[in-house]
Each structure stands twice: as C-alpha cells, then as structure tokens.
C-alpha cells in the first residue's frame, strides 16, 4: 500500500513543484527580456535623435535595425511628444512583464527624452534636455 501511495503521490508532487518552477523561470525571462527590449528601444530612439536632431515620428523611422532590434521595437509602444517621447513596455519574452517590477534609478533617465512610461521612473522633477 505504501509503495502504491508513493508511486501515485510522488509524480503529482514533482509535477506541482516543476510547474511552479517553470512559472518562476517564465517570470524571470519576461523581466530580463522586457528590460533588454526597453533599453534597446531607448538606444535606437536616442541614436536617431543624435543623428537627426529630433526624435522619430514613429518607430518605423528608425534606421539600420537588426533582428534583435525588431524584437525590441515590437515589444514597446512609442509615441512622440512635444518635449520628448513616451515609451511603454508591452512585451517581455513570452508575455507581458510586470512593469512594476522593472525599475531604474534616477541616473538611468538622465539626458533621455523619455517623459512618460509604464515603468517606474524614479525622479521627482521632469528631466531637462540640459546635460
């Protein structure tokens, strides 16, 4: 009886722990890919401004995109504003990352044109274009 119980319960216990571990790994992957996608999109947008003197009208205006850049562009939502741009993270690896878990310190935002985002922006005053 004990062997039968062990044969039945052990796989169920292992399956539950594996399912939980897989969920944790997916959340970590979404966060890491979301972080990278967001930073890549910012880099492409800021490079465009450096080359042209203004922010792109849309992400379609970005030049010289690689395959990984396309993934980042498709994982963010960009909107040009009068004084910069809004950039929201929409996708991580396989799903939407919990945007509240991805936070950047005030120094990260310094000198960038990001004015709005669904990610935590740790600064109290609106950043200026001055360096």
C-alpha positions as MATLAB code, in Angstrom:
seq = 'XXXXXXXXXXXXXXXXXXXXXXXXXXXXXXXXXXXXXXXXXXXXXXXXXXXXXXXXXXXXXXXXXXXXXXXXXXXXXXXXXXXXXXXXXXXXXXXXXXXXXXXXXXXXXXXXXXXXXXXXXXXXXXXXXXX';
ca = [
       0.000    0.000    0.000;
       2.831    2.415    0.863;
       4.543    1.701   -2.472;
       1.330    2.333   -4.386;
       0.780    5.588   -2.498;
       4.369    6.621   -3.190;
       4.024    5.788   -6.899;
       0.858    7.881   -7.152;
       1.823   10.845   -4.942;
       5.456   11.327   -5.937;
       4.766   12.239   -9.584;
       1.984   14.605   -8.502;
       4.292   16.370   -6.041;
       7.071   16.616   -8.618;
       4.681   17.947  -11.242;
       3.433   20.670   -8.904;
       6.944   21.779   -7.970;
       8.050   21.738  -11.624;
       5.025   23.789  -12.668;
       5.815   26.404  -10.022;
       9.485   26.485  -11.034;
       8.538   26.902  -14.704;
       6.262   29.804  -13.798;
       9.095   31.473  -11.866;
      11.502   30.960  -14.781;
       8.972   32.455  -17.210;
       8.528   35.499  -14.966;
      12.306   35.961  -14.743;
      12.662   35.622  -18.530;
       9.853   38.138  -19.116;
      11.545   40.602  -16.773;
      15.008   40.164  -18.323;
      13.785   40.334  -21.918;
      11.473   43.237  -21.040;
      14.393   45.129  -19.510;
      16.570   44.485  -22.567;
      13.789   45.353  -25.028;
      13.117   48.635  -23.247;
      16.790   49.627  -23.145;
      17.306   48.652  -26.799;
      14.319   50.732  -27.898;
      15.642   53.730  -25.944;
      19.067   53.283  -27.541;
      17.618   53.224  -31.049;
      15.416   56.262  -30.400;
      18.217   58.287  -28.803;
      20.640   57.348  -31.616;
      18.083   58.580  -34.141;
      17.876   61.906  -32.267;
      21.654   62.178  -32.150;
      21.882   61.678  -35.923;
      18.897   63.812  -36.963;
      18.476   66.374  -34.186;
      14.909   65.332  -33.349;
      13.039   62.241  -32.197;
      11.474   59.951  -34.808;
       7.816   60.386  -35.697;
       7.367   56.632  -35.217;
       9.455   53.518  -34.702;
       9.150   52.879  -38.451;
      11.512   55.834  -38.974;
      14.373   54.062  -37.187;
      17.255   53.092  -39.451;
      19.736   50.214  -39.608;
      17.716   47.836  -37.442;
      18.960   44.336  -36.700;
      16.820   41.278  -35.961;
      17.084   41.768  -32.190;
      16.202   45.445  -32.619;
      12.972   44.468  -34.379;
      12.068   42.309  -31.391;
      12.640   45.272  -29.062;
      10.615   47.602  -31.292;
       7.732   45.113  -31.359;
       7.888   44.864  -27.565;
       7.430   48.563  -26.906;
       4.894   51.257  -27.669;
       6.390   54.605  -28.734;
       4.694   57.980  -29.009;
       6.494   61.195  -29.899;
       5.624   64.096  -27.593;
       6.293   67.823  -27.950;
       9.190   67.701  -25.479;
      10.402   64.097  -25.859;
       8.602   60.783  -26.084;
       6.520   58.227  -24.265;
       7.813   54.660  -24.250;
       5.843   51.789  -22.747;
       6.954   48.203  -22.410;
       4.337   45.846  -23.852;
       6.134   42.505  -24.005;
       8.917   40.568  -22.359;
       9.934   37.132  -23.550;
       6.650   35.277  -23.997;
       4.270   37.555  -22.197;
       3.857   40.924  -20.611;
       6.350   41.560  -17.831;
       5.071   43.014  -14.615;
       6.072   46.599  -15.354;
       6.008   47.429  -11.661;
       8.921   45.038  -11.086;
      11.196   46.749  -13.613;
      12.595   49.893  -12.045;
      15.522   52.105  -12.942;
      17.357   54.598  -10.728;
      17.178   58.343  -11.389;
      20.573   58.300  -13.116;
      19.257   55.954  -15.796;
      16.802   58.580  -17.066;
      19.331   61.444  -17.098;
      19.675   63.003  -20.530;
      16.979   60.841  -22.113;
      13.866   62.179  -23.799;
      11.547   59.725  -22.047;
       8.758   61.778  -20.476;
       6.188   59.060  -19.800;
       6.420   55.317  -19.321;
       4.564   52.435  -17.727;
       7.836   51.556  -15.971;
       8.806   53.068  -12.660;
      10.505   56.393  -13.289;
      12.477   57.328  -10.175;
      12.819   61.074  -10.484;
      10.836   63.830   -8.879;
      11.333   66.600  -11.432;
      10.744   66.339  -15.149;
      14.169   65.710  -16.727;
      15.592   68.510  -18.828;
      17.466   68.349  -22.103;
      20.468   70.034  -20.456;
      23.488   67.906  -19.581;
];
